[in-house]
């Protein structure tokens, strides 16, 4: 016997809940957490730390110039 189609808007609250639970049950091979792109406008602490560490070492030119006087 063929079941009759009932639109989602006319179903009971319990049936709607079951329907929506089935819709979001499985992502398959897709992982949504890995697809997020970083916000380029946001402040990135790691990026600023890398720049600071590169300039941390003193320049040899400065030492030579200061010792020549």
Predicted model as a PDB file, atoms N, CA, C, CB and O in Angstrom, pLDDT in the B-factor column:
MODEL        1                                                                  
ATOM      1  N   UNK A   1       0.827  -1.163   0.000  1.00 78.00           N  
ATOM      2  CA  UNK A   1       0.000   0.000   0.000  1.00 78.00           C  
ATOM      3  C   UNK A   1       0.889   1.251   0.000  1.00 78.00           C  
ATOM      4  CB  UNK A   1      -0.950  -0.016   1.205  1.00 78.00           C  
ATOM      5  O   UNK A   1       1.842   1.341   0.774  1.00 78.00           O  
ATOM      6  N   UNK A   2       0.582   2.173  -0.838  1.00 84.00           N  
ATOM      7  CA  UNK A   2       1.357   3.392  -0.994  1.00 84.00           C  
ATOM      8  C   UNK A   2       0.966   4.410   0.084  1.00 84.00           C  
ATOM      9  CB  UNK A   2       1.151   3.985  -2.403  1.00 84.00           C  
ATOM     10  O   UNK A   2      -0.213   4.658   0.337  1.00 84.00           O  
ATOM     11  N   UNK A   3       2.001   4.991   0.711  1.00 86.00           N  
ATOM     12  CA  UNK A   3       1.727   5.992   1.730  1.00 86.00           C  
ATOM     13  C   UNK A   3       1.427   7.334   1.072  1.00 86.00           C  
ATOM     14  CB  UNK A   3       2.913   6.118   2.704  1.00 86.00           C  
ATOM     15  O   UNK A   3       2.009   7.690   0.047  1.00 86.00           O  
ATOM     16  N   UNK A   4       0.529   8.048   1.674  1.00 91.00           N  
ATOM     17  CA  UNK A   4       0.141   9.346   1.163  1.00 91.00           C  
ATOM     18  C   UNK A   4       1.161  10.398   1.594  1.00 91.00           C  
ATOM     19  CB  UNK A   4      -1.270   9.720   1.650  1.00 91.00           C  
ATOM     20  O   UNK A   4       1.654  10.364   2.721  1.00 91.00           O  
ATOM     21  N   UNK A   5       1.479  11.340   0.688  1.00 92.00           N  
ATOM     22  CA  UNK A   5       2.405  12.410   1.010  1.00 92.00           C  
ATOM     23  C   UNK A   5       1.700  13.499   1.809  1.00 92.00           C  
ATOM     24  CB  UNK A   5       3.020  12.993  -0.266  1.00 92.00           C  
ATOM     25  O   UNK A   5       0.657  14.012   1.403  1.00 92.00           O  
ATOM     26  N   UNK A   6       2.291  13.841   2.956  1.00 92.00           N  
ATOM     27  CA  UNK A   6       1.753  14.909   3.795  1.00 92.00           C  
ATOM     28  C   UNK A   6       2.813  16.005   3.852  1.00 92.00           C  
ATOM     29  CB  UNK A   6       1.375  14.386   5.243  1.00 92.00           C  
ATOM     30  O   UNK A   6       3.946  15.725   4.243  1.00 92.00           O  
ATOM     31  N   UNK A   7       2.488  17.238   3.479  1.00 95.00           N  
ATOM     32  CA  UNK A   7       3.487  18.305   3.524  1.00 95.00           C  
ATOM     33  C   UNK A   7       4.026  18.514   4.940  1.00 95.00           C  
ATOM     34  CB  UNK A   7       2.887  19.608   2.998  1.00 95.00           C  
ATOM     35  O   UNK A   7       3.344  18.246   5.929  1.00 95.00           O  
ATOM     36  N   UNK A   8       5.241  18.987   5.009  1.00 94.00           N  
ATOM     37  CA  UNK A   8       5.909  19.175   6.295  1.00 94.00           C  
ATOM     38  C   UNK A   8       5.157  20.161   7.184  1.00 94.00           C  
ATOM     39  CB  UNK A   8       7.337  19.659   6.079  1.00 94.00           C  
ATOM     40  O   UNK A   8       5.124  19.993   8.403  1.00 94.00           O  
ATOM     41  N   UNK A   9       4.567  21.163   6.601  1.00 95.00           N  
ATOM     42  CA  UNK A   9       3.856  22.162   7.401  1.00 95.00           C  
ATOM     43  C   UNK A   9       2.609  21.595   8.080  1.00 95.00           C  
ATOM     44  CB  UNK A   9       3.468  23.335   6.527  1.00 95.00           C  
ATOM     45  O   UNK A   9       2.132  22.157   9.066  1.00 95.00           O  
ATOM     46  N   UNK A  10       2.080  20.485   7.557  1.00 95.00           N  
ATOM     47  CA  UNK A  10       0.868  19.906   8.141  1.00 95.00           C  
ATOM     48  C   UNK A  10       1.157  18.716   9.051  1.00 95.00           C  
ATOM     49  CB  UNK A  10      -0.073  19.480   7.042  1.00 95.00           C  
ATOM     50  O   UNK A  10       0.230  18.127   9.608  1.00 95.00           O  
ATOM     51  N   UNK A  11       2.413  18.359   9.208  1.00 95.00           N  
ATOM     52  CA  UNK A  11       2.758  17.238  10.073  1.00 95.00           C  
ATOM     53  C   UNK A  11       2.764  17.667  11.537  1.00 95.00           C  
ATOM     54  CB  UNK A  11       4.123  16.661   9.684  1.00 95.00           C  
ATOM     55  O   UNK A  11       2.813  18.855  11.858  1.00 95.00           O  
ATOM     56  N   UNK A  12       2.711  16.672  12.409  1.00 96.00           N  
ATOM     57  CA  UNK A  12       2.739  16.964  13.852  1.00 96.00           C  
ATOM     58  C   UNK A  12       4.140  17.403  14.260  1.00 96.00           C  
ATOM     59  CB  UNK A  12       2.296  15.720  14.681  1.00 96.00           C  
ATOM     60  O   UNK A  12       5.104  17.218  13.519  1.00 96.00           O  
ATOM     61  N   UNK A  13       4.233  17.974  15.422  1.00 96.00           N  
ATOM     62  CA  UNK A  13       5.506  18.472  15.933  1.00 96.00           C  
ATOM     63  C   UNK A  13       6.523  17.332  16.073  1.00 96.00           C  
ATOM     64  CB  UNK A  13       5.299  19.172  17.289  1.00 96.00           C  
ATOM     65  O   UNK A  13       7.704  17.509  15.774  1.00 96.00           O  
ATOM     66  N   UNK A  14       6.065  16.186  16.518  1.00 96.00           N  
ATOM     67  CA  UNK A  14       6.921  15.018  16.697  1.00 96.00           C  
ATOM     68  C   UNK A  14       7.463  14.528  15.350  1.00 96.00           C  
ATOM     69  CB  UNK A  14       6.145  13.891  17.402  1.00 96.00           C  
ATOM     70  O   UNK A  14       8.643  14.195  15.239  1.00 96.00           O  
ATOM     71  N   UNK A  15       6.604  14.484  14.330  1.00 94.00           N  
ATOM     72  CA  UNK A  15       7.031  14.041  13.000  1.00 94.00           C  
ATOM     73  C   UNK A  15       8.000  15.033  12.366  1.00 94.00           C  
ATOM     74  CB  UNK A  15       5.816  13.847  12.090  1.00 94.00           C  
ATOM     75  O   UNK A  15       8.940  14.625  11.684  1.00 94.00           O  
ATOM     76  N   UNK A  16       7.783  16.330  12.582  1.00 95.00           N  
ATOM     77  CA  UNK A  16       8.711  17.341  12.073  1.00 95.00           C  
ATOM     78  C   UNK A  16      10.084  17.176  12.724  1.00 95.00           C  
ATOM     79  CB  UNK A  16       8.161  18.762  12.330  1.00 95.00           C  
ATOM     80  O   UNK A  16      11.116  17.283  12.062  1.00 95.00           O  
ATOM     81  N   UNK A  17      10.076  16.917  14.020  1.00 95.00           N  
ATOM     82  CA  UNK A  17      11.327  16.743  14.756  1.00 95.00           C  
ATOM     83  C   UNK A  17      12.108  15.544  14.219  1.00 95.00           C  
ATOM     84  CB  UNK A  17      11.047  16.566  16.261  1.00 95.00           C  
ATOM     85  O   UNK A  17      13.324  15.620  14.040  1.00 95.00           O  
ATOM     86  N   UNK A  18      11.402  14.430  13.960  1.00 93.00           N  
ATOM     87  CA  UNK A  18      12.041  13.235  13.405  1.00 93.00           C  
ATOM     88  C   UNK A  18      12.596  13.509  12.015  1.00 93.00           C  
ATOM     89  CB  UNK A  18      11.049  12.070  13.353  1.00 93.00           C  
ATOM     90  O   UNK A  18      13.697  13.067  11.687  1.00 93.00           O  
ATOM     91  N   UNK A  19      11.834  14.240  11.189  1.00 92.00           N  
ATOM     92  CA  UNK A  19      12.257  14.557   9.825  1.00 92.00           C  
ATOM     93  C   UNK A  19      13.535  15.391   9.833  1.00 92.00           C  
ATOM     94  CB  UNK A  19      11.142  15.303   9.076  1.00 92.00           C  
ATOM     95  O   UNK A  19      14.476  15.089   9.100  1.00 92.00           O  
ATOM     96  N   UNK A  20      13.573  16.437  10.657  1.00 92.00           N  
ATOM     97  CA  UNK A  20      14.743  17.305  10.707  1.00 92.00           C  
ATOM     98  C   UNK A  20      15.952  16.595  11.308  1.00 92.00           C  
ATOM     99  CB  UNK A  20      14.430  18.557  11.508  1.00 92.00           C  
ATOM    100  O   UNK A  20      17.088  16.874  10.923  1.00 92.00           O  
ATOM    101  N   UNK A  21      15.719  15.681  12.245  1.00 90.00           N  
ATOM    102  CA  UNK A  21      16.819  14.903  12.815  1.00 90.00           C  
ATOM    103  C   UNK A  21      17.444  14.003  11.752  1.00 90.00           C  
ATOM    104  CB  UNK A  21      16.324  14.058  14.006  1.00 90.00           C  
ATOM    105  O   UNK A  21      18.663  13.831  11.724  1.00 90.00           O  
ATOM    106  N   UNK A  22      16.623  13.435  10.884  1.00 87.00           N  
ATOM    107  CA  UNK A  22      17.135  12.598   9.796  1.00 87.00           C  
ATOM    108  C   UNK A  22      17.930  13.431   8.781  1.00 87.00           C  
ATOM    109  CB  UNK A  22      15.973  11.873   9.089  1.00 87.00           C  
ATOM    110  O   UNK A  22      18.908  12.945   8.213  1.00 87.00           O  
ATOM    111  N   UNK A  23      17.519  14.667   8.557  1.00 87.00           N  
ATOM    112  CA  UNK A  23      18.195  15.518   7.588  1.00 87.00           C  
ATOM    113  C   UNK A  23      19.615  15.877   8.042  1.00 87.00           C  
ATOM    114  CB  UNK A  23      17.383  16.788   7.354  1.00 87.00           C  
ATOM    115  O   UNK A  23      20.509  15.980   7.202  1.00 87.00           O  
ATOM    116  N   UNK A  24      19.841  16.066   9.322  1.00 83.00           N  
ATOM    117  CA  UNK A  24      21.162  16.491   9.788  1.00 83.00           C  
ATOM    118  C   UNK A  24      21.949  15.357  10.446  1.00 83.00           C  
ATOM    119  CB  UNK A  24      21.016  17.637  10.765  1.00 83.00           C  
ATOM    120  O   UNK A  24      22.903  15.615  11.180  1.00 83.00           O  
ATOM    121  N   UNK A  25      21.568  14.136  10.197  1.00 75.00           N  
ATOM    122  CA  UNK A  25      22.189  13.002  10.866  1.00 75.00           C  
ATOM    123  C   UNK A  25      23.644  12.770  10.453  1.00 75.00           C  
ATOM    124  CB  UNK A  25      21.392  11.766  10.593  1.00 75.00           C  
ATOM    125  O   UNK A  25      24.488  12.574  11.327  1.00 75.00           O  
ATOM    126  N   UNK A  26      23.971  12.784   9.168  1.00 78.00           N  
ATOM    127  CA  UNK A  26      25.285  12.351   8.728  1.00 78.00           C  
ATOM    128  C   UNK A  26      25.843  13.310   7.673  1.00 78.00           C  
ATOM    129  CB  UNK A  26      25.217  10.922   8.173  1.00 78.00           C  
ATOM    130  O   UNK A  26      25.143  13.700   6.738  1.00 78.00           O  
ATOM    131  N   UNK A  27      27.101  13.678   7.838  1.00 74.00           N  
ATOM    132  CA  UNK A  27      27.777  14.526   6.858  1.00 74.00           C  
ATOM    133  C   UNK A  27      28.523  13.680   5.833  1.00 74.00           C  
ATOM    134  CB  UNK A  27      28.747  15.489   7.558  1.00 74.00           C  
ATOM    135  O   UNK A  27      29.016  14.224   4.844  1.00 74.00           O  
ATOM    136  N   UNK A  28      28.623  12.369   6.035  1.00 78.00           N  
ATOM    137  CA  UNK A  28      29.361  11.523   5.103  1.00 78.00           C  
ATOM    138  C   UNK A  28      30.854  11.768   5.248  1.00 78.00           C  
ATOM    139  CB  UNK A  28      28.911  11.782   3.654  1.00 78.00           C  
ATOM    140  O   UNK A  28      31.369  11.823   6.364  1.00 78.00           O  
ATOM    141  N   UNK A  29      31.554  11.916   4.123  1.00 83.00           N  
ATOM    142  CA  UNK A  29      32.998  12.146   4.141  1.00 83.00           C  
ATOM    143  C   UNK A  29      33.352  13.614   4.342  1.00 83.00           C  
ATOM    144  CB  UNK A  29      33.616  11.648   2.853  1.00 83.00           C  
ATOM    145  O   UNK A  29      34.523  13.948   4.523  1.00 83.00           O  
ATOM    146  N   UNK A  30      32.384  14.467   4.313  1.00 76.00           N  
ATOM    147  CA  UNK A  30      32.622  15.903   4.439  1.00 76.00           C  
ATOM    148  C   UNK A  30      32.746  16.303   5.898  1.00 76.00           C  
ATOM    149  CB  UNK A  30      31.499  16.696   3.770  1.00 76.00           C  
ATOM    150  O   UNK A  30      31.891  15.961   6.715  1.00 76.00           O  
ATOM    151  N   UNK A  31      33.810  17.027   6.227  1.00 74.00           N  
ATOM    152  CA  UNK A  31      34.011  17.534   7.575  1.00 74.00           C  
ATOM    153  C   UNK A  31      33.887  19.052   7.522  1.00 74.00           C  
ATOM    154  CB  UNK A  31      35.400  17.093   8.155  1.00 74.00           C  
ATOM    155  O   UNK A  31      34.789  19.709   7.002  1.00 74.00           O  
ATOM    156  N   UNK A  32      32.812  19.635   8.036  1.00 70.00           N  
ATOM    157  CA  UNK A  32      32.612  21.069   7.897  1.00 70.00           C  
ATOM    158  C   UNK A  32      33.625  21.905   8.674  1.00 70.00           C  
ATOM    159  CB  UNK A  32      31.233  21.424   8.343  1.00 70.00           C  
ATOM    160  O   UNK A  32      33.843  23.068   8.333  1.00 70.00           O  
ATOM    161  N   UNK A  33      34.240  21.352   9.691  1.00 72.00           N  
ATOM    162  CA  UNK A  33      35.200  22.110  10.488  1.00 72.00           C  
ATOM    163  C   UNK A  33      36.470  22.396   9.702  1.00 72.00           C  
ATOM    164  CB  UNK A  33      35.539  21.357  11.766  1.00 72.00           C  
ATOM    165  O   UNK A  33      37.127  23.406   9.950  1.00 72.00           O  
ATOM    166  N   UNK A  34      36.830  21.535   8.763  1.00 71.00           N  
ATOM    167  CA  UNK A  34      38.062  21.737   8.010  1.00 71.00           C  
ATOM    168  C   UNK A  34      37.863  22.697   6.846  1.00 71.00           C  
ATOM    169  CB  UNK A  34      38.585  20.409   7.499  1.00 71.00           C  
ATOM    170  O   UNK A  34      38.845  23.113   6.232  1.00 71.00           O  
ATOM    171  N   UNK A  35      36.640  23.058   6.524  1.00 68.00           N  
ATOM    172  CA  UNK A  35      36.372  23.916   5.380  1.00 68.00           C  
ATOM    173  C   UNK A  35      36.346  25.400   5.728  1.00 68.00           C  
ATOM    174  CB  UNK A  35      35.069  23.530   4.761  1.00 68.00           C  
ATOM    175  O   UNK A  35      36.216  26.236   4.834  1.00 68.00           O  
ATOM    176  N   UNK A  36      36.467  25.741   7.003  1.00 72.00           N  
ATOM    177  CA  UNK A  36      36.367  27.131   7.411  1.00 72.00           C  
ATOM    178  C   UNK A  36      37.636  27.890   7.037  1.00 72.00           C  
ATOM    179  CB  UNK A  36      36.107  27.230   8.918  1.00 72.00           C  
ATOM    180  O   UNK A  36      38.740  27.433   7.336  1.00 72.00           O  
ATOM    181  N   UNK A  37      37.494  29.035   6.392  1.00 82.00           N  
ATOM    182  CA  UNK A  37      38.643  29.849   6.037  1.00 82.00           C  
ATOM    183  C   UNK A  37      38.900  30.868   7.141  1.00 82.00           C  
ATOM    184  CB  UNK A  37      38.423  30.552   4.678  1.00 82.00           C  
ATOM    185  O   UNK A  37      37.956  31.345   7.772  1.00 82.00           O  
ATOM    186  N   UNK A  38      40.160  31.206   7.381  1.00 83.00           N  
ATOM    187  CA  UNK A  38      40.450  32.185   8.433  1.00 83.00           C  
ATOM    188  C   UNK A  38      39.990  33.582   8.026  1.00 83.00           C  
ATOM    189  CB  UNK A  38      41.952  32.198   8.753  1.00 83.00           C  
ATOM    190  O   UNK A  38      39.976  33.928   6.845  1.00 83.00           O  
ATOM    191  N   UNK A  39      39.618  34.371   9.022  1.00 89.00           N  
ATOM    192  CA  UNK A  39      39.202  35.744   8.774  1.00 89.00           C  
ATOM    193  C   UNK A  39      40.456  36.581   8.553  1.00 89.00           C  
ATOM    194  CB  UNK A  39      38.343  36.307   9.960  1.00 89.00           C  
ATOM    195  O   UNK A  39      41.274  36.728   9.462  1.00 89.00           O  
ATOM    196  N   UNK A  40      40.612  37.128   7.350  1.00 89.00           N  
ATOM    197  CA  UNK A  40      41.817  37.868   7.020  1.00 89.00           C  
ATOM    198  C   UNK A  40      41.867  39.236   7.690  1.00 89.00           C  
ATOM    199  CB  UNK A  40      41.923  38.029   5.532  1.00 89.00           C  
ATOM    200  O   UNK A  40      42.945  39.815   7.827  1.00 89.00           O  
ATOM    201  N   UNK A  41      40.725  39.758   8.107  1.00 91.00           N  
ATOM    202  CA  UNK A  41      40.693  41.067   8.744  1.00 91.00           C  
ATOM    203  C   UNK A  41      40.959  40.983  10.244  1.00 91.00           C  
ATOM    204  CB  UNK A  41      39.355  41.728   8.497  1.00 91.00           C  
ATOM    205  O   UNK A  41      41.260  41.998  10.872  1.00 91.00           O  
ATOM    206  N   UNK A  42      40.853  39.797  10.822  1.00 90.00           N  
ATOM    207  CA  UNK A  42      41.033  39.619  12.260  1.00 90.00           C  
ATOM    208  C   UNK A  42      42.516  39.631  12.619  1.00 90.00           C  
ATOM    209  CB  UNK A  42      40.380  38.306  12.728  1.00 90.00           C  
ATOM    210  O   UNK A  42      43.362  39.281  11.795  1.00 90.00           O  
ATOM    211  N   UNK A  43      42.829  40.035  13.851  1.00 87.00           N  
ATOM    212  CA  UNK A  43      44.197  40.059  14.355  1.00 87.00           C  
ATOM    213  C   UNK A  43      44.683  38.637  14.581  1.00 87.00           C  
ATOM    214  CB  UNK A  43      44.291  40.878  15.659  1.00 87.00           C  
ATOM    215  O   UNK A  43      43.990  37.836  15.208  1.00 87.00           O  
ATOM    216  N   UNK A  44      45.860  38.318  14.080  1.00 83.00           N  
ATOM    217  CA  UNK A  44      46.422  36.987  14.210  1.00 83.00           C  
ATOM    218  C   UNK A  44      47.668  37.063  15.087  1.00 83.00           C  
ATOM    219  CB  UNK A  44      46.754  36.383  12.819  1.00 83.00           C  
ATOM    220  O   UNK A  44      48.685  37.615  14.667  1.00 83.00           O  
ATOM    221  N   UNK A  45      47.601  36.516  16.298  1.00 83.00           N  
ATOM    222  CA  UNK A  45      48.722  36.602  17.240  1.00 83.00           C  
ATOM    223  C   UNK A  45      49.941  35.837  16.755  1.00 83.00           C  
ATOM    224  CB  UNK A  45      48.304  36.077  18.597  1.00 83.00           C  
ATOM    225  O   UNK A  45      51.070  36.292  16.939  1.00 83.00           O  
ATOM    226  N   UNK A  46      49.731  34.694  16.145  1.00 81.00           N  
ATOM    227  CA  UNK A  46      50.861  33.899  15.678  1.00 81.00           C  
ATOM    228  C   UNK A  46      51.639  34.634  14.591  1.00 81.00           C  
ATOM    229  CB  UNK A  46      50.379  32.547  15.155  1.00 81.00           C  
ATOM    230  O   UNK A  46      52.869  34.588  14.564  1.00 81.00           O  
ATOM    231  N   UNK A  47      50.938  35.298  13.717  1.00 79.00           N  
ATOM    232  CA  UNK A  47      51.588  36.026  12.626  1.00 79.00           C  
ATOM    233  C   UNK A  47      52.430  37.169  13.177  1.00 79.00           C  
ATOM    234  CB  UNK A  47      50.541  36.564  11.633  1.00 79.00           C  
ATOM    235  O   UNK A  47      53.556  37.374  12.725  1.00 79.00           O  
ATOM    236  N   UNK A  48      51.907  37.917  14.143  1.00 66.00           N  
ATOM    237  CA  UNK A  48      52.657  39.033  14.707  1.00 66.00           C  
ATOM    238  C   UNK A  48      53.856  38.530  15.511  1.00 66.00           C  
ATOM    239  CB  UNK A  48      51.747  39.896  15.593  1.00 66.00           C  
ATOM    240  O   UNK A  48      54.897  39.188  15.524  1.00 66.00           O  
ATOM    241  N   UNK A  49      53.740  37.402  16.167  1.00 69.00           N  
ATOM    242  CA  UNK A  49      54.856  36.836  16.945  1.00 69.00           C  
ATOM    243  C   UNK A  49      55.984  36.425  16.009  1.00 69.00           C  
ATOM    244  CB  UNK A  49      54.385  35.616  17.788  1.00 69.00           C  
ATOM    245  O   UNK A  49      57.152  36.630  16.342  1.00 69.00           O  
ATOM    246  N   UNK A  50      55.674  35.852  14.852  1.00 64.00           N  
ATOM    247  CA  UNK A  50      56.704  35.446  13.901  1.00 64.00           C  
ATOM    248  C   UNK A  50      57.493  36.664  13.428  1.00 64.00           C  
ATOM    249  CB  UNK A  50      56.075  34.710  12.700  1.00 64.00           C  
ATOM    250  O   UNK A  50      58.716  36.593  13.305  1.00 64.00           O  
ATOM    251  N   UNK A  51      56.827  37.757  13.165  1.00 62.00           N  
ATOM    252  CA  UNK A  51      57.518  38.966  12.723  1.00 62.00           C  
ATOM    253  C   UNK A  51      58.424  39.501  13.837  1.00 62.00           C  
ATOM    254  CB  UNK A  51      56.500  40.046  12.293  1.00 62.00           C  
ATOM    255  O   UNK A  51      59.533  39.963  13.569  1.00 62.00           O  
ATOM    256  N   UNK A  52      57.952  39.437  15.083  1.00 59.00           N  
ATOM    257  CA  UNK A  52      58.724  39.933  16.205  1.00 59.00           C  
ATOM    258  C   UNK A  52      59.970  39.082  16.412  1.00 59.00           C  
ATOM    259  CB  UNK A  52      57.872  39.954  17.474  1.00 59.00           C  
ATOM    260  O   UNK A  52      61.037  39.622  16.704  1.00 59.00           O  
ATOM    261  N   UNK A  53      59.862  37.767  16.268  1.00 61.00           N  
ATOM    262  CA  UNK A  53      60.998  36.870  16.468  1.00 61.00           C  
ATOM    263  C   UNK A  53      62.053  37.055  15.383  1.00 61.00           C  
ATOM    264  CB  UNK A  53      60.528  35.421  16.495  1.00 61.00           C  
ATOM    265  O   UNK A  53      63.242  36.888  15.654  1.00 61.00           O  
ATOM    266  N   UNK A  54      61.650  37.392  14.174  1.00 59.00           N  
ATOM    267  CA  UNK A  54      62.606  37.617  13.092  1.00 59.00           C  
ATOM    268  C   UNK A  54      63.465  38.837  13.378  1.00 59.00           C  
ATOM    269  CB  UNK A  54      61.879  37.786  11.757  1.00 59.00           C  
ATOM    270  O   UNK A  54      64.647  38.845  13.033  1.00 59.00           O  
ATOM    271  N   UNK A  55      62.902  39.872  14.000  1.00 58.00           N  
ATOM    272  CA  UNK A  55      63.623  41.108  14.260  1.00 58.00           C  
ATOM    273  C   UNK A  55      64.266  41.127  15.647  1.00 58.00           C  
ATOM    274  CB  UNK A  55      62.689  42.287  14.113  1.00 58.00           C  
ATOM    275  O   UNK A  55      64.815  42.147  16.062  1.00 58.00           O  
ATOM    276  N   UNK A  56      64.201  40.026  16.351  1.00 58.00           N  
ATOM    277  CA  UNK A  56      64.713  39.973  17.722  1.00 58.00           C  
ATOM    278  C   UNK A  56      66.236  40.017  17.747  1.00 58.00           C  
ATOM    279  CB  UNK A  56      64.215  38.710  18.428  1.00 58.00           C  
ATOM    280  O   UNK A  56      66.817  40.625  18.646  1.00 58.00           O  
ATOM    281  N   UNK A  57      66.894  39.381  16.774  1.00 58.00           N  
ATOM    282  CA  UNK A  57      68.343  39.315  16.760  1.00 58.00           C  
ATOM    283  C   UNK A  57      68.920  40.674  16.367  1.00 58.00           C  
ATOM    284  CB  UNK A  57      68.828  38.216  15.794  1.00 58.00           C  
ATOM    285  O   UNK A  57      68.428  41.294  15.424  1.00 58.00           O  
ATOM    286  N   UNK A  58      69.957  41.156  17.070  1.00 56.00           N  
ATOM    287  CA  UNK A  58      70.527  42.460  16.743  1.00 56.00           C  
ATOM    288  C   UNK A  58      71.260  42.434  15.413  1.00 56.00           C  
ATOM    289  CB  UNK A  58      71.469  42.914  17.843  1.00 56.00           C  
ATOM    290  O   UNK A  58      71.830  41.416  15.020  1.00 56.00           O  
ATOM    291  N   UNK A  59      71.237  43.529  14.752  1.00 56.00           N  
ATOM    292  CA  UNK A  59      71.894  43.653  13.461  1.00 56.00           C  
ATOM    293  C   UNK A  59      73.387  43.869  13.675  1.00 56.00           C  
ATOM    294  CB  UNK A  59      71.281  44.813  12.638  1.00 56.00           C  
ATOM    295  O   UNK A  59      73.778  44.622  14.567  1.00 56.00           O  
ATOM    296  N   UNK A  60      74.219  43.226  12.880  1.00 58.00           N  
ATOM    297  CA  UNK A  60      75.665  43.388  12.997  1.00 58.00           C  
ATOM    298  C   UNK A  60      76.105  44.760  12.505  1.00 58.00           C  
ATOM    299  CB  UNK A  60      76.391  42.294  12.215  1.00 58.00           C  
ATOM    300  O   UNK A  60      77.103  45.291  12.991  1.00 58.00           O  
ATOM    301  N   UNK A  61      75.391  45.342  11.564  1.00 57.00           N  
ATOM    302  CA  UNK A  61      75.717  46.671  11.050  1.00 57.00           C  
ATOM    303  C   UNK A  61      75.643  47.694  12.169  1.00 57.00           C  
ATOM    304  CB  UNK A  61      74.769  47.062   9.902  1.00 57.00           C  
ATOM    305  O   UNK A  61      76.484  48.591  12.240  1.00 57.00           O  
ATOM    306  N   UNK A  62      74.671  47.581  13.029  1.00 56.00           N  
ATOM    307  CA  UNK A  62      74.518  48.519  14.149  1.00 56.00           C  
ATOM    308  C   UNK A  62      75.693  48.407  15.111  1.00 56.00           C  
ATOM    309  CB  UNK A  62      73.196  48.258  14.898  1.00 56.00           C  
ATOM    310  O   UNK A  62      76.197  49.417  15.602  1.00 56.00           O  
ATOM    311  N   UNK A  63      76.130  47.177  15.380  1.00 53.00           N  
ATOM    312  CA  UNK A  63      77.243  46.980  16.317  1.00 53.00           C  
ATOM    313  C   UNK A  63      78.546  47.527  15.756  1.00 53.00           C  
ATOM    314  CB  UNK A  63      77.404  45.496  16.649  1.00 53.00           C  
ATOM    315  O   UNK A  63      79.344  48.094  16.502  1.00 53.00           O  
ATOM    316  N   UNK A  64      78.776  47.372  14.468  1.00 58.00           N  
ATOM    317  CA  UNK A  64      80.007  47.855  13.836  1.00 58.00           C  
ATOM    318  C   UNK A  64      80.024  49.385  13.833  1.00 58.00           C  
ATOM    319  CB  UNK A  64      80.134  47.307  12.386  1.00 58.00           C  
ATOM    320  O   UNK A  64      81.051  50.004  14.114  1.00 58.00           O  
ATOM    321  N   UNK A  65      78.870  49.987  13.509  1.00 54.00           N  
ATOM    322  CA  UNK A  65      78.813  51.437  13.448  1.00 54.00           C  
ATOM    323  C   UNK A  65      78.992  52.067  14.831  1.00 54.00           C  
ATOM    324  CB  UNK A  65      77.493  51.881  12.838  1.00 54.00           C  
ATOM    325  O   UNK A  65      79.665  53.088  14.966  1.00 54.00           O  
ATOM    326  N   UNK A  66      78.399  51.466  15.841  1.00 54.00           N  
ATOM    327  CA  UNK A  66      78.475  52.042  17.184  1.00 54.00           C  
ATOM    328  C   UNK A  66      79.875  51.856  17.775  1.00 54.00           C  
ATOM    329  CB  UNK A  66      77.416  51.401  18.106  1.00 54.00           C  
ATOM    330  O   UNK A  66      80.293  52.667  18.601  1.00 54.00           O  
ATOM    331  N   UNK A  67      80.598  50.831  17.385  1.00 53.00           N  
ATOM    332  CA  UNK A  67      81.938  50.595  17.916  1.00 53.00           C  
ATOM    333  C   UNK A  67      83.005  51.393  17.207  1.00 53.00           C  
ATOM    334  CB  UNK A  67      82.272  49.145  17.831  1.00 53.00           C  
ATOM    335  O   UNK A  67      84.119  51.493  17.722  1.00 53.00           O  
ATOM    336  N   UNK A  68      82.721  51.974  16.037  1.00 53.00           N  
ATOM    337  CA  UNK A  68      83.703  52.696  15.251  1.00 53.00           C  
ATOM    338  C   UNK A  68      83.967  54.092  15.799  1.00 53.00           C  
ATOM    339  CB  UNK A  68      83.249  52.786  13.820  1.00 53.00           C  
ATOM    340  O   UNK A  68      85.006  54.673  15.485  1.00 53.00           O  
ATOM    341  N   UNK A  69      83.095  54.638  16.583  1.00 53.00           N  
ATOM    342  CA  UNK A  69      83.271  56.007  17.063  1.00 53.00           C  
ATOM    343  C   UNK A  69      84.192  56.124  18.237  1.00 53.00           C  
ATOM    344  CB  UNK A  69      81.969  56.583  17.423  1.00 53.00           C  
ATOM    345  O   UNK A  69      84.421  57.227  18.734  1.00 53.00           O  
TER     346      UNK A  69                                                      
ENDMDL                                                                          
END                                                                             
